[in-house]
């Protein structure tokens, strides 16, 4: 049975689909890019969300006596479709709460819809700072990390006095927010951001941007690195490596990623960065259950966004337990503000001021395991939520 079919079978077993719902059921919309450039991320979110609901409800799919029914909506990673999907979920499908979506631009398009309908949207897995920054409203809570959390953790992992860094980022809200946050975080380390390059997510030929980064760095003194802020099917790390930056004494650094992307990291033992999640790093009962069950069901470990979907499910159930099953936003908002909840990567907390989930990040160094197809992010330091000064960026 293929991976995607197994995911759908799991989802069906957990009451996925509005058509199965009764009048008293609690409908939760899952908006995600099930097809499109980020479908690998979306499918992991789906798997994690359904498994998280199973774990949080002890297999019953009940919270405060109400059965949770997932209403899935594919936005294809497109902002206009995401906005329509969330509107339809609230208005036509009777969804009382929503989770999503995969793409940052698509998520930004959905934020006003939640505010208009006065219903909670739990953002997972979109990262752009704007979501809990200038585009935020009080109905938005986010379990996924934001660009600044990525930036602080990665700057701490690779930044040091005299280090010269060039960045290649995807040309959208995720990439530009990520670079802006990294630029700010890097100033505290003594490193220099020497060059920035942006390319569309659909890019397959990185020759021009790669050469511009090489030209910007090659004559700089000291340690020289290229860091990536990328999401999509194409792997720029491998493409730039093929251009032989070593002739200029230029190396690479990178944030964590999904296992298929980590295959490229195996070429670079010792490569450093920081990650949101890698299945072998956290040690707690929830992650132990997730890893064991995921291996049993899919013959593979859980991945980066599987953890995120699981975290969103844990937050949803913990919130509804506090409100005795009520999805009234005026009850949910005070219940969720300051809420601490457990996830596979450890404890998270929704910050009251902007509803961003504060959480640990993990600095790593890549090691090679001949028994694994990917480079292994070996933990060098856990950056706990209290270790990271994440700015509050909303203006409300």
C-alpha positions in Angstrom: 0.0 0.0 0.0 1.4 3.4 -0.9 2.2 6.1 1.6 -0.6 8.4 0.4 -3.1 5.6 0.4 -2.1 4.6 4.0 -2.6 8.3 5.1 -6.0 8.4 3.6 -6.9 5.1 5.2 -5.8 6.5 8.6 -7.7 9.7 8.0 -10.9 7.8 7.1 -10.6 5.8 10.2 -10.5 9.0 12.2 -13.8 10.4 10.8 -12.2 12.5 8.1 -14.9 14.2 6.0 -17.9 16.4 6.7 -20.3 13.9 5.1 -19.9 11.6 8.2 -20.8 14.2 10.7 -23.9 14.3 12.9 -25.6 17.5 14.2 -23.7 17.5 17.5 -20.3 16.8 16.0 -17.5 19.3 16.1 -16.3 20.0 12.6 -12.7 21.2 12.3 -11.5 22.3 8.9 -8.0 21.3 7.7 -6.9 23.7 5.0 -3.7 22.5 3.3 -1.9 22.4 0.0 -2.7 18.7 -0.6 -1.7 19.3 -4.3 0.7 21.8 -5.5 4.4 22.6 -4.9 4.2 22.0 -1.1 2.2 18.8 -1.2 4.9 16.8 0.6 4.6 19.1 3.6 0.8 19.1 3.5 0.5 15.3 3.5 2.8 15.2 6.5 0.6 17.8 8.3 -2.5 15.7 7.5 -0.8 12.5 8.9 0.4 14.3 12.0 -3.0 16.1 12.6 -5.0 12.8 12.5 -2.5 11.0 14.6 -2.4 13.9 17.1 -6.2 13.8 17.5 -6.0 10.1 18.0 -3.4 10.5 20.7 -5.0 13.5 22.4 -8.4 11.8 22.6 -7.0 8.3 23.5 -8.5 7.0 20.2 -12.0 8.2 20.8 -12.0 11.3 18.7 -14.2 12.8 21.4 -13.6 16.1 23.3 -16.0 17.1 26.0 -18.4 14.5 24.6 -18.3 15.8 21.0 -16.9 13.8 18.2 -14.3 15.7 16.1 -14.9 15.4 12.4 -12.2 16.8 10.1 -13.3 18.8 7.0 -10.4 18.6 4.5 -9.9 21.4 2.0 -7.1 21.5 -0.6 -6.0 25.1 -1.5 -3.2 23.9 -3.9 -0.9 26.4 -2.2 -2.8 29.3 -3.8 -3.9 32.4 -1.8 -7.2 32.9 -3.6 -8.2 29.2 -3.2 -7.1 29.2 0.5 -9.4 32.2 1.2 -12.3 30.5 -0.6 -11.7 27.2 1.1 -11.8 28.7 4.6 -14.9 30.7 3.7 -16.7 27.6 2.4 -15.6 25.6 5.5 -17.1 28.1 7.8 -20.2 29.0 5.8 -21.1 25.8 3.9 -19.6 23.0 5.9 -20.3 24.2 9.3 -16.7 24.2 10.5 -16.4 25.7 14.0 -12.6 25.9 14.0 -9.9 25.6 11.4 -6.3 24.6 11.0 -4.0 25.6 8.1 -2.4 26.2 5.8 0.9 25.0 4.2 2.0 28.1 2.3 2.6 31.5 4.0 1.1 33.6 1.2 -2.0 31.4 1.3 -2.2 31.6 5.1 -2.0 35.4 5.0 -5.0 35.4 2.6 -7.0 33.4 5.1 -6.4 35.6 8.2 -9.2 38.2 7.5 -11.6 35.3 6.9 -11.2 34.1 10.4 -11.7 37.6 11.7 -14.8 38.2 9.6 -16.4 35.0 10.8 -15.1 35.4 14.4 -13.8 31.9 14.4 -10.4 30.5 15.5 -7.8 29.6 13.0 -4.8 27.6 14.2 -2.0 28.3 11.8 0.1 25.2 10.9 2.6 25.0 9.3 3.1 28.4 7.7 6.1 30.4 9.0 6.1 34.0 7.8 6.4 36.5 10.7 3.6 38.6 9.2 1.1 36.0 10.2 1.6 36.8 13.9 2.9 40.2 13.1 1.3 43.1 11.1 -1.3 40.8 9.4 -2.4 39.2 12.7 -5.8 39.4 14.3 -7.1 38.1 17.7 -8.6 35.0 16.1 -5.2 33.7 14.9 -3.2 31.2 17.0 -0.1 29.6 15.6 1.5 26.3 16.6 4.2 26.4 13.8 7.4 28.2 14.5 7.8 31.7 12.9 10.6 33.1 10.8 12.2 34.7 13.8 12.4 31.5 15.7 14.1 29.9 12.7 16.4 32.9 12.4 17.4 33.2 16.1 18.2 29.5 16.3 20.1 29.3 13.0 22.0 32.5 13.7 23.1 31.1 17.0 24.2 27.9 15.4 26.3 29.4 12.6 27.0 33.0 13.5 30.3 34.1 15.0 32.7 37.1 14.7 34.3 37.3 11.3 31.9 34.8 9.6 30.6 36.1 6.2 27.2 34.7 5.1 25.3 34.8 1.9 21.6 33.8 1.8 19.5 32.2 -0.9 15.8 32.6 -0.2 12.5 31.8 -2.0 10.9 35.0 -3.3 7.7 35.1 -1.2 6.6 36.1 2.3 8.2 33.0 3.8 11.6 33.8 2.2 11.7 37.5 2.7 10.4 37.4 6.3 13.0 34.7 7.0 15.9 36.8 5.6 14.8 39.9 7.5 14.6 38.0 10.7 17.9 36.3 10.1 19.6 39.6 9.3 18.4 41.0 12.6 19.4 37.9 14.6 22.8 37.7 13.0 23.9 41.2 14.2 24.0 39.8 17.8 26.6 37.1 16.8 29.3 39.3 15.1 28.8 37.6 11.8 28.1 39.7 8.6 25.3 39.1 6.1 27.2 39.8 3.0 24.7 39.0 0.2 21.1 38.2 -0.3 19.6 36.5 -3.4 15.9 35.6 -4.0 14.4 33.2 -6.6 10.9 32.0 -7.3 9.8 28.7 -5.7 9.5 27.2 -9.2 13.2 27.8 -10.0 15.1 24.8 -11.3 18.3 26.5 -12.6 20.2 28.2 -9.8 23.3 29.0 -11.9 22.9 32.8 -12.0 21.9 33.3 -8.3 24.6 30.9 -7.2 27.3 32.7 -9.1 26.2 36.0 -7.8 26.5 34.6 -4.2 30.0 33.2 -5.0 31.1 36.5 -6.5 29.9 38.4 -3.4 31.7 36.0 -1.0 34.8 34.8 -2.8 37.1 37.7 -1.8 35.9 38.0 1.7 38.3 37.1 4.6 37.5 34.4 7.1 34.9 31.7 7.1 32.3 32.0 4.3 28.9 30.3 4.3 25.8 30.2 2.2 22.5 29.7 4.2 19.1 28.8 2.6 15.6 29.9 3.3 13.7 27.6 1.0 10.5 25.6 0.6 9.6 23.6 -2.4 10.3 20.6 -4.6 13.7 21.8 -5.9 16.8 21.5 -3.7 19.1 24.6 -4.2 21.6 23.2 -1.8 22.4 20.3 -4.2 22.4 22.6 -7.2 24.8 25.1 -5.7 27.1 22.3 -4.5 27.4 21.0 -8.0 28.8 24.5 -8.9 31.9 23.8 -6.7 31.9 26.6 -4.2 34.8 24.9 -2.5 37.1 26.5 -5.1 36.3 29.8 -3.3 36.5 28.3 0.2 32.8 28.7 0.5 30.8 26.3 2.6 27.1 25.7 3.4 24.8 26.0 6.4 21.1 25.1 6.4 18.0 24.9 8.6 16.4 21.6 9.2 14.0 20.1 6.6 12.0 17.0 5.6 13.8 13.7 5.2 13.9 13.7 1.4 15.6 17.1 1.5 18.1 15.9 4.1 19.3 13.4 1.6 21.3 16.2 0.0 22.8 17.0 3.5 24.6 13.7 3.5 27.1 15.2 1.2 28.1 17.6 3.9 29.1 16.0 7.1 29.6 18.7 9.8 27.1 21.1 8.1 25.5 23.1 10.9 22.2 24.8 11.4 19.1 24.6 13.6 15.8 22.6 13.1 12.2 22.7 14.3 12.1 18.9 14.6 14.0 15.7 13.8 12.4 12.5 15.1 15.4 11.2 17.0 16.1 14.4 18.9 13.2 14.9 21.4 12.9 12.4 24.2 9.4 12.4 25.8 6.4 10.0 25.9 4.5 11.7 23.1 7.4 11.6 20.6 8.1 8.0 21.6 4.5 7.1 20.8 4.6 9.0 17.5 7.8 7.5 16.3 6.8 3.9 17.2 3.3 4.2 15.7 4.5 6.0 12.6 7.0 3.3 12.0 4.4 0.6 12.6 1.9 2.2 10.2 4.1 3.6 7.5 7.4 1.7 7.8 9.2 5.1 8.2 9.9 7.6 10.9 7.7 10.7 11.3 8.9 13.8 9.5 9.3 17.5 10.1 5.7 18.6 9.4 4.2 15.4 10.9 5.3 16.9 14.2 3.6 20.2 13.3 0.3 18.6 12.5 0.4 16.6 15.7 1.1 19.8 17.7 -1.9 21.5 16.1 -4.1 18.6 17.2 -2.8 18.7 20.7 -3.4 22.4 21.0 -6.9 22.1 19.6 -7.9 19.4 22.0 -6.3 21.1 25.0 -8.1 24.3 24.2 -11.5 22.6 23.8 -11.0 20.7 27.0 -10.7 24.1 28.8 -13.9 25.4 27.3 -15.9 22.1 27.8 -16.2 21.7 24.0 -17.3 25.3 23.2 -15.9 26.8 20.1 -17.2 30.3 20.9 -14.2 32.5 20.2 -14.9 34.7 23.2 -14.4 31.6 25.4 -11.6 30.0 23.4 -9.4 33.1 23.1 -8.9 33.6 26.9 -8.6 29.8 27.3 -5.9 29.6 24.7 -3.9 32.7 25.7 -1.0 31.5 27.8 -2.1 27.9 27.3 0.7 25.4 27.7 0.4 22.1 25.8 2.5 19.1 25.1 3.8 18.1 21.6 6.3 15.6 20.2 9.0 18.2 20.4 8.2 19.2 24.0 6.1 21.8 25.6 4.7 24.8 23.7 2.9 27.9 25.0 0.6 30.3 23.1 2.0 33.8 24.0 -0.8 36.1 25.1 0.3 39.1 23.1 0.4 37.6 19.6 -0.7 34.0 20.0 2.6 32.7 18.7 3.5 29.3 20.1 6.8 29.6 22.0 8.8 26.4 21.7 12.2 24.8 21.6 14.5 24.7 18.6 17.4 22.4 18.1 20.9 23.3 16.9 22.6 20.5 15.0 25.6 19.2 13.1 25.1 16.8 10.3 26.6 13.3 10.7 26.6 10.4 8.2 24.9 7.1 9.1 25.6 4.6 6.4 22.3 2.9 7.2 20.3 6.0 6.5 19.7 7.7 3.1 19.8 11.2 4.6 22.2 13.3 6.7 21.4 13.0 10.4 20.9 16.3 12.3 22.8 15.4 15.5 21.8 17.6 18.4 24.4 20.1 19.6 22.2 22.3 21.7 18.5 22.7 22.6 17.4 26.3 22.5 14.5 26.4 24.9 11.6 28.9 24.6 13.1 30.9 27.4 16.4 31.1 25.7 15.1 32.9 22.6 14.0 36.5 22.7 11.3 36.4 20.0 10.0 40.0 19.3 6.3 40.8 19.4 5.6 42.2 16.0 1.9 42.8 15.8 0.7 46.4 16.0 -2.6 45.8 17.8 
